[in-house]
Amino acid sequence: MKDADLLAELDRVALARKVMQDQPEWVVSSHRSGDRLRIVCPLWIDEEQPSGLRLVITCPSAVPAERRMIDMVAMLFATVRGRDYHLGRIEFDPPGPGPHHRNRHMGKDVPPEILGPHVHPYEANRRFGIAGLTPAADGNLPFAFPLDRTIVNFSDALQSIWDHFDIPELWIGEPQWSIRLV
């Protein structure tokens, strides 16, 4: 598959309306920073599951009561030719003081730094071709923009995923976090 054909396939799946066919469950996985909850949702377009298209959401298994969205990340992936491509990413409440993303490749209307919740949209990162859809070692994509809404609860996070990844019928049960004292 030529790069132009690959980008055309990624365009097709990234920009199409997507649906879920089944209801996956949250699972606990070990991570270097502690246990994390993870859910993987296979996605379909027009009754087929193209290119291993899936939504992956991760979050800590223990969160402070006042910041349930801390370090929650939603990512849209497709697998083509045995390689994963990152079609979008939303960071709902990044941990730490920030900046939470630095846009190294400045463009028109691109802020140099992002503090707080942000989205890595497909259209902006696709400008770099295949390289722009291949995440760095830390999972980041080249361009990010501030999230266009305040995320207070899991329903707000789902609405943001629906809007940014075009999955209008997405329904996932809220993670069963354990609340930790700070």
C-alpha positions as CSV (number, residue, x, y, z in Angstrom):
1,M,0.0,0.0,0.0
2,K,1.4,3.4,-1.0
3,D,1.5,6.2,1.5
4,A,-1.2,8.1,-0.4
5,D,-3.4,5.0,-0.3
6,L,-2.7,4.5,3.4
7,L,-3.6,8.2,4.1
8,A,-6.8,7.8,2.1
9,E,-7.8,4.7,4.2
10,L,-6.9,6.6,7.4
11,D,-9.0,9.6,6.3
12,R,-11.9,7.3,5.5
13,V,-12.0,5.7,9.0
14,A,-11.0,8.8,11.0
15,L,-13.7,11.1,9.5
16,A,-16.6,8.6,9.2
17,R,-19.4,8.2,11.7
18,K,-18.6,5.3,13.9
19,V,-20.7,2.9,16.1
20,M,-20.1,0.3,18.7
21,Q,-21.4,-3.2,18.2
22,D,-20.9,-4.6,21.7
23,Q,-20.4,-3.5,25.3
24,P,-16.8,-4.0,26.5
25,E,-15.9,-4.0,30.2
26,W,-13.3,-2.0,32.1
27,V,-10.2,-4.1,33.1
28,V,-7.4,-3.3,35.5
29,S,-3.9,-3.3,34.1
30,S,-0.6,-2.7,35.8
31,H,1.3,0.3,34.8
32,R,4.6,1.9,35.9
33,S,2.6,4.6,37.7
34,G,0.2,2.2,39.4
35,D,-2.9,0.3,38.4
36,R,-5.0,1.7,35.6
37,L,-8.4,1.0,34.3
38,R,-8.7,0.4,30.5
39,I,-11.5,-0.2,28.1
40,V,-11.1,-1.1,24.4
41,C,-14.1,-0.5,22.2
42,P,-14.0,-2.0,18.7
43,L,-15.7,0.5,16.3
44,W,-17.6,-0.1,13.1
45,I,-18.4,1.9,10.0
46,D,-21.3,0.9,7.8
47,E,-21.5,-2.6,9.4
48,E,-17.8,-3.4,9.0
49,Q,-14.9,-3.1,11.3
50,P,-12.3,-1.4,9.2
51,S,-8.5,-1.5,9.9
52,G,-8.8,-2.6,13.5
53,L,-10.6,0.7,14.4
54,R,-10.9,1.1,18.1
55,L,-11.4,3.5,20.9
56,V,-9.2,3.0,24.0
57,I,-9.8,4.9,27.3
58,T,-7.4,4.7,30.2
59,C,-7.5,6.2,33.7
60,P,-6.0,5.6,37.1
61,S,-7.8,3.0,39.2
62,A,-7.6,5.3,42.3
63,V,-8.4,9.0,42.0
64,P,-9.0,11.9,44.3
65,A,-12.7,12.5,45.0
66,E,-12.5,16.1,43.6
67,R,-10.6,15.1,40.4
68,R,-12.1,11.9,39.0
69,M,-11.0,12.8,35.5
70,I,-7.4,13.2,36.4
71,D,-5.1,11.5,33.9
72,M,-8.0,10.0,31.9
73,V,-7.1,9.7,28.2
74,A,-9.3,8.7,25.2
75,M,-7.4,7.5,22.1
76,L,-8.7,6.6,18.6
77,F,-6.6,4.0,16.8
78,A,-6.5,2.1,13.5
79,T,-4.2,-0.7,12.6
80,V,-3.1,-0.9,8.9
81,R,-0.4,-3.2,7.6
82,G,0.3,-4.4,11.1
83,R,1.1,-0.9,12.4
84,D,-1.0,1.3,14.7
85,Y,-1.9,4.8,13.7
86,H,-3.2,7.3,16.2
87,L,-6.2,9.1,14.8
88,G,-6.9,11.3,17.8
89,R,-6.4,11.8,21.5
90,I,-8.2,13.6,24.3
91,E,-6.6,14.3,27.7
92,F,-9.4,15.3,30.1
93,D,-7.4,16.4,33.2
94,P,-3.6,16.0,32.7
95,P,-1.7,15.6,35.9
96,G,1.0,18.0,37.0
97,P,1.5,21.7,36.7
98,G,2.0,21.8,32.9
99,P,2.5,22.8,30.3
100,H,0.7,19.7,29.3
101,H,1.6,19.9,25.6
102,R,4.0,21.9,23.6
103,N,3.2,22.4,19.9
104,R,6.6,22.2,18.4
105,H,5.5,22.7,14.8
106,M,3.9,26.1,15.0
107,G,1.2,26.8,12.5
108,K,-1.5,29.4,12.0
109,D,-3.8,29.5,15.0
110,V,-1.7,27.0,16.9
111,P,-1.0,27.9,20.5
112,P,2.7,27.3,21.5
113,E,1.7,25.6,24.8
114,I,-1.4,23.9,26.2
115,L,-2.3,24.0,29.9
116,G,-5.0,21.6,31.1
117,P,-7.5,19.5,29.1
118,H,-6.7,19.3,25.4
119,V,-7.5,17.4,22.2
120,H,-5.2,16.1,19.5
121,P,-7.5,16.3,16.4
122,Y,-7.0,14.1,13.4
123,E,-7.3,16.8,10.9
124,A,-4.5,19.0,12.4
125,N,-2.1,16.1,12.9
126,R,-2.8,14.6,9.4
127,R,-1.0,17.7,8.0
128,F,2.2,15.9,8.7
129,G,1.2,12.8,6.8
130,I,1.9,9.4,8.2
131,A,4.5,10.8,10.7
132,G,1.8,13.0,12.2
133,L,-0.3,10.0,13.0
134,T,2.5,8.0,14.6
135,P,2.7,8.9,18.2
136,A,6.0,9.8,19.9
137,A,7.3,7.5,22.7
138,D,5.2,9.5,25.2
139,G,2.0,8.9,23.2
140,N,1.8,12.5,22.0
141,L,0.8,13.7,18.6
142,P,2.3,16.9,17.0
143,F,-0.6,19.3,17.4
144,A,-3.0,19.8,20.4
145,F,-5.6,22.4,21.1
146,P,-7.4,23.3,24.4
147,L,-10.5,21.2,24.9
148,D,-13.7,23.2,24.0
149,R,-15.6,22.3,27.1
150,T,-15.2,21.9,30.8
151,I,-15.1,18.2,31.9
152,V,-16.7,17.8,35.3
153,N,-17.9,14.2,35.2
154,F,-17.8,11.0,33.0
155,S,-20.9,12.1,31.0
156,D,-19.0,15.2,30.0
157,A,-16.0,13.1,28.9
158,L,-18.3,10.8,26.8
159,Q,-19.9,13.8,25.1
160,S,-16.4,15.1,24.2
161,I,-15.5,11.7,22.7
162,W,-18.8,11.6,20.8
163,D,-18.1,15.0,19.3
164,H,-14.4,14.8,18.6
165,F,-14.3,11.2,17.3
166,D,-17.8,11.1,15.7
167,I,-19.2,8.2,17.8
168,P,-22.7,9.5,18.5
169,E,-24.1,6.3,20.0
170,L,-21.1,5.5,22.2
171,W,-22.2,4.4,25.6
172,I,-19.7,3.1,28.2
173,G,-20.4,2.6,31.9
174,E,-18.5,4.8,34.2
175,P,-15.2,3.3,35.5
176,Q,-15.3,1.9,39.0
177,W,-12.7,4.1,40.5
178,S,-11.6,3.7,44.1
179,I,-11.4,7.1,45.8
180,R,-8.1,7.9,47.5
181,L,-7.4,10.4,50.2
182,V,-5.0,13.1,49.2
